[in-house]
């Protein structure tokens, strides 16, 4: 099979598979996007809090060692 034959077959099969896909509606996409952004904000706040707590704990440990 030549490259041209392979490429043509690949293209046909790709188009056939793309027709089988059930694409989400605009509403589903919007809701999912909003949920993702909310989760990103929650995780960012959690990581910010954890970072602050770890930073303070390290400062405390280093301060105890400096005495």
Phi and psi in degrees as a GROMACS rama.xvg file:
@    title "Ramachandran Plot"
@    xaxis  label "Phi"
@    yaxis  label "Psi"
@TYPE xy
-78.3453  166.606  UNK-2
-62.0154  -39.4152  UNK-3
-63.2192  -44.0929  UNK-4
-62.461  -43.567  UNK-5
-61.764  -44.5086  UNK-6
-64.6028  -40.7031  UNK-7
-65.1993  -44.6396  UNK-8
-63.0439  -44.3825  UNK-9
-58.8554  -44.0673  UNK-10
-61.8087  -45.5424  UNK-11
-61.331  -46.3692  UNK-12
-65.3638  -36.1733  UNK-13
-65.4948  -43.2955  UNK-14
-63.0922  -40.6876  UNK-15
-62.1998  -44.087  UNK-16
-66.7393  -37.8441  UNK-17
-63.9237  -31.883  UNK-18
-68.2707  -25.2119  UNK-19
-80.6355  -15.2558  UNK-20
-70.0964  136.07  UNK-21
-96.8083  106.068  UNK-22
-81.0916  143.241  UNK-23
-70.067  153.761  UNK-24
-75.175  169.375  UNK-25
-62.2846  -39.288  UNK-26
-64.3108  -44.7607  UNK-27
-60.678  -41.7856  UNK-28
-64.9359  -42.8407  UNK-29
-64.0603  -47.6648  UNK-30
-61.9134  -44.7946  UNK-31
-63.1226  -40.5506  UNK-32
-62.8171  -43.5563  UNK-33
-62.6217  -43.9001  UNK-34
-60.0544  -42.7893  UNK-35
-61.1074  -45.177  UNK-36
-64.4999  -38.3817  UNK-37
-63.484  -44.8001  UNK-38
-64.0077  -38.1557  UNK-39
-61.6232  -42.883  UNK-40
-64.6123  -42.3617  UNK-41
-63.4653  -46.3805  UNK-42
-64.6118  -40.0234  UNK-43
-62.3646  -43.3178  UNK-44
-64.194  -41.6107  UNK-45
-61.4631  -46.4004  UNK-46
-65.6069  -36.044  UNK-47
-64.9421  -43.0495  UNK-48
-64.3873  -46.6911  UNK-49
-61.5689  -42.4706  UNK-50
-61.6755  -43.5165  UNK-51
-63.3422  -43.4744  UNK-52
-65.2381  -43.7713  UNK-53
-64.6597  -40.8118  UNK-54
-61.2864  -45.3562  UNK-55
-66.1394  -38.3057  UNK-56
-63.8851  -41.1313  UNK-57
-65.8529  -42.084  UNK-58
-60.5124  -41.8512  UNK-59
-63.4424  -46.0923  UNK-60
-62.6024  -43.9342  UNK-61
-66.1584  -36.2682  UNK-62
-66.3815  -38.017  UNK-63
-66.577  -36.5412  UNK-64
-73.5098  -23.7837  UNK-65
-80.6357  -13.4483  UNK-66
